[in-house]
């Protein structure tokens, strides 16, 4: 568990049946089509591959590599003025390399970030209306080197 990264008044995801497991389990819980087995993220009402309407959850290791990133230097929202610069990363999951997840990269200077760096998910826990949201954030795995 990690401390709150974004400001206290920052908007949080609205939970529904499709995304609840992803935002509450503390695991990378992806949507898998019950008909064809396609794994997709973010969760949708319909399978991108076969248009199936029934899904299960596939939990994968919270590890991957930085596929792309941006370092934000200008706070587009006033609430973020104390966070700049901060890095937003697009992660290719180790277990599902075609799936990409966006998040914040923690505990590394922006000039050290590189495409291909190995990362792992850590969870920021926030209580909302009696329910615990577990938002994935990312940190570099020490001792492993990217491409």
C-alpha positions as CSV (number, residue, x, y, z in Angstrom):
1,X,0.0,0.0,0.0
2,X,1.2,3.5,-0.8
3,X,0.2,6.9,0.5
4,X,-2.2,9.1,-1.5
5,X,-0.4,10.3,-4.6
6,X,-3.0,12.6,-6.2
7,X,-4.6,15.5,-4.3
8,X,-7.3,14.7,-1.7
9,X,-10.0,16.4,-3.9
10,X,-8.9,14.6,-7.1
11,X,-11.8,12.7,-8.9
12,X,-11.9,9.0,-8.2
13,X,-13.3,6.3,-10.5
14,X,-17.0,5.5,-10.3
15,X,-17.4,1.8,-9.6
16,X,-19.7,-0.4,-11.6
17,X,-19.9,-4.2,-12.2
18,X,-17.3,-4.1,-15.0
19,X,-14.5,-2.3,-13.2
20,X,-15.1,-3.1,-9.5
21,X,-12.6,-6.0,-9.4
22,X,-9.9,-3.8,-11.0
23,X,-10.3,-1.0,-8.6
24,X,-11.0,-2.9,-5.3
25,X,-9.1,-6.2,-5.4
26,X,-5.5,-5.0,-5.0
27,X,-4.6,-7.1,-8.0
28,X,-4.4,-6.5,-11.7
29,X,-7.8,-7.9,-12.4
30,X,-8.6,-7.8,-16.2
31,X,-11.7,-8.5,-18.1
32,X,-11.7,-11.8,-20.1
33,X,-14.3,-12.8,-22.6
34,X,-16.1,-16.0,-21.6
35,X,-16.7,-16.8,-25.3
36,X,-13.3,-16.3,-26.9
37,X,-10.9,-15.7,-24.1
38,X,-9.8,-12.2,-25.2
39,X,-8.3,-10.2,-22.3
40,X,-9.1,-6.5,-22.5
41,X,-8.6,-3.3,-20.6
42,X,-10.2,-1.1,-19.8
43,X,-13.3,-3.2,-19.2
44,X,-16.1,-2.7,-21.7
45,X,-19.7,-4.0,-22.2
46,X,-18.7,-5.9,-25.3
47,X,-15.7,-8.0,-26.3
48,X,-13.5,-6.2,-28.8
49,X,-12.7,-9.5,-30.6
50,X,-16.0,-11.4,-30.9
51,X,-18.6,-9.1,-29.5
52,X,-19.3,-11.4,-26.7
53,X,-21.3,-10.0,-23.7
54,X,-20.2,-12.3,-20.9
55,X,-16.9,-11.9,-19.0
56,X,-14.8,-13.4,-16.2
57,X,-11.9,-11.9,-14.4
58,X,-8.3,-12.9,-15.1
59,X,-5.8,-11.8,-12.4
60,X,-2.3,-11.3,-13.6
61,X,1.0,-10.4,-11.9
62,X,1.3,-6.7,-11.3
63,X,4.5,-6.5,-13.3
64,X,5.4,-5.1,-16.7
65,X,7.6,-2.6,-18.6
66,X,7.3,1.0,-19.5
67,X,5.9,1.1,-23.0
68,X,5.6,4.9,-23.1
69,X,5.6,7.8,-20.7
70,X,5.2,11.5,-20.4
71,X,6.6,13.8,-17.8
72,X,4.1,16.6,-16.9
73,X,5.8,19.9,-16.1
74,X,2.7,22.2,-16.3
75,X,-0.2,21.6,-13.9
76,X,-3.2,21.5,-16.2
77,X,-5.4,21.5,-13.1
78,X,-4.7,23.8,-10.2
79,X,-5.0,20.9,-7.7
80,X,-1.8,19.4,-9.3
81,X,0.4,22.4,-8.9
82,X,2.3,20.8,-6.0
83,X,2.8,17.5,-7.9
84,X,4.7,18.8,-11.0
85,X,6.8,17.4,-12.5
86,X,5.2,13.9,-12.4
87,X,5.3,11.0,-14.7
88,X,2.4,9.2,-16.3
89,X,3.3,5.8,-17.7
90,X,1.8,3.4,-20.1
91,X,2.6,-0.1,-18.9
92,X,2.8,-3.3,-21.0
93,X,1.9,-6.1,-18.7
94,X,4.4,-9.0,-18.4
95,X,1.6,-11.7,-18.4
96,X,-0.6,-9.9,-21.1
97,X,1.8,-7.9,-23.2
98,X,-0.9,-6.6,-25.5
99,X,-2.8,-5.1,-22.6
100,X,-1.7,-1.5,-21.6
101,X,-2.4,0.2,-18.3
102,X,-1.9,3.9,-17.5
103,X,-0.7,5.1,-14.1
104,X,1.6,7.2,-12.2
105,X,5.3,6.3,-11.8
106,X,6.5,6.7,-8.2
107,X,9.9,7.2,-6.6
108,X,12.1,7.9,-9.6
109,X,13.4,11.2,-11.0
110,X,11.9,12.0,-14.3
111,X,15.3,12.1,-16.1
112,X,16.0,8.5,-15.1
113,X,12.8,7.1,-16.7
114,X,13.4,4.9,-19.8
115,X,11.2,2.9,-22.2
116,X,11.5,-0.8,-21.3
117,X,12.2,-0.3,-17.6
118,X,10.6,-3.1,-15.5
119,X,8.0,-2.0,-13.1
120,X,5.6,-3.4,-10.5
121,X,2.2,-2.3,-9.3
122,X,1.7,-0.9,-5.9
123,X,-1.7,0.1,-4.6
124,X,-2.9,3.4,-3.2
125,X,-5.8,2.7,-0.8
126,X,-8.6,5.3,-0.5
127,X,-11.8,4.8,1.5
128,X,-14.9,6.1,-0.3
129,X,-18.3,5.6,1.2
130,X,-17.2,2.7,3.3
131,X,-15.5,0.9,0.3
132,X,-11.7,0.7,-0.2
133,X,-10.5,1.7,-3.6
134,X,-7.1,0.2,-4.5
135,X,-5.7,2.3,-7.3
136,X,-2.7,0.8,-9.1
137,X,0.4,3.0,-9.3
138,X,3.8,1.8,-10.6
139,X,7.4,1.7,-9.3
140,X,10.6,0.6,-10.9
141,X,11.8,-2.8,-9.9
142,X,15.3,-2.3,-8.5
143,X,18.1,-4.6,-9.8
144,X,16.4,-5.4,-13.2
145,X,17.2,-3.5,-16.3
146,X,15.0,-2.6,-19.3
147,X,15.8,-2.7,-22.9
